[in-house]
Amino acid sequence: MSIVRKQLLAGVLSGALLWPLIGTPAFASQRSAAEFTIATCRGAIDDPAKIDAMAEEQHWTSAPEALAGAQNNLVKLQSAWTVGEGDDKFIVATGLSQNTGSDRTGNVCMVMFPGVKVQRNEFYNVISSVMDLKPIGTMTFQQGRIEMFETKNEGPAKLMLQLISLNDGKVTMAGFVSVSASDSKPPGILQVDGSVRAFHGLDASLVYVLGTDGKLWREFDSWNNALQPRQNVDNNVNAFQALDAYIVFVLGTDGTLWRDFGVWNNTRRPRNYVDGNVQAFQALDINIAYVLGTDGKLWREFGSWDNAQQPRQYVDGHVRAFQAIDSSTAYVLGDNGNLWREFGTWNNSLQPRIRVDGNVGAFQALDANVVYVLGEDGNLWREFGTWSNAQRPRVQVDGDVKAFQALGEDTVYVLAADGNLWREQGTMQTRTKVASNVLGFHAINDNTVFVLCPGGGLFRTQVAHSAPAPMQSN
């Protein structure tokens, strides 16, 4: 669901589904319910205090039970009232929508219908007859769906209509959300979590998140997904690598490397001890892992470091970073800045290692031949075999690069030193801007990216499929 307020919808949902049970059944007509919603909320959305004044003037009854049922960290309701309009009964609530913590993103005014006799299609037709509505997203859940529409010509702030209906077509809640243009995020952005230190997405909805408190979670779409709650995988975590939605290697803050199955305390399949005094690691599968010790020595291990049936193999020493291609081929970056392609071990006489480049800050190999190399000077190159390959010379991709992730020879995400994140096709000459003020990122594919922002906020964003315009020179 590519809309700005998906997390707001999920936050309102739990309370909104309870509101139809409040009070006695009423038989609100579609027209009276729609007209009341527009007259009450659209005129007061910029200043929710108008609702309180209206409540006092028209002798509405306070409804604290609605406030108690819907408070959460995404929607902070400030007032709730029961309104009697002839034979119809409504509940009106106002408050603030929030992004993370106390960051305000806009006002909220909602109307609930306790009798749940309002039909969605008729209600929508009345609203759309007086307001220009642009559908921007739909979220389905077990009992029904949530729809979001953006209205036009409503002033400098974005005004969005939110409509929740059940599977039988009955409306439970309708309301407006006002978001200042300066605060609104581009369409397609969803906040996944906050206070994030590291993360890795397996697909567009399943992501492992390591919090700043050292807790590792397996999350489904967002941290507060009520339909599929997140799972605490492990605590006191320094680094991790998930193989799938069940198996994950976890490096503890004490330097101990574990293989976890689901969660660390799984009684049916307890976690396995892999190695100790570990600085970094890369698992190829459930059994084979490359392990870099705190002493700078790199090992290829099978199951665990002390496997007597298949003892671990010493790959290289004085290692700063590495990337394994398979169980015999690995790229190794020495602490002197030299990058090597090694076969089995560094001193393999049958197939000697090959020097790829020097003065290397970071790298990413696509296979045993093509590798992206980020120089210590911030220049990013795509190299074929070695940097000095005369038959197929290396290609400069970009400059002033802080970090990058290549999806192939044609597509690479580049985080510039100024915090701008780009998706580049071939080189920086043809690129699309993804986001600004970025601390970290992980691309799932050429249009879905997880982005870590200042303050620890983790977002998932969509990048347009349209062909990017060539970069213009100054």
Secondary structure, DSSP 8 states (H G I E B T S, - for coil): ---TTHHHHHHHHHHHTTGGGSSS-----HHHHHHHHIIIIITTTT-THHHHHHHHHTT-EE-HHHHHHH--SSEEEEEEEEEEETTEEEEEEEEEEESSTT-EEEEEEEEE-TT---BHHHHHHHHHHHS-EEEEEEEEETTEEEEEEEESS--SEEEEEEEEEETTSBEEEEEEEEEETTT---TT-EEEESSEEEEEESSSSEEEEEETTS-EEEEESSTT-SSS--EEEESSEEEEEESSSSEEEEEETTS-EEEEESSTT-SSS--EEEESSEEEEEESSSSEEEEEETTS-EEEEESSTT-SSS--EEEESSEEEEEESSSSEEEEEETTS-EEEEESSTT-SSS--EEEESSEEEEEESSSSEEEEEETTS-EEEEESSTT-SSS--EEEESSEEEEEESSSSEEEEEETTS-EEEEESSTTBEEEEESS-SEEEESSSSEEEEE-TTS-EEEEE---S---B----
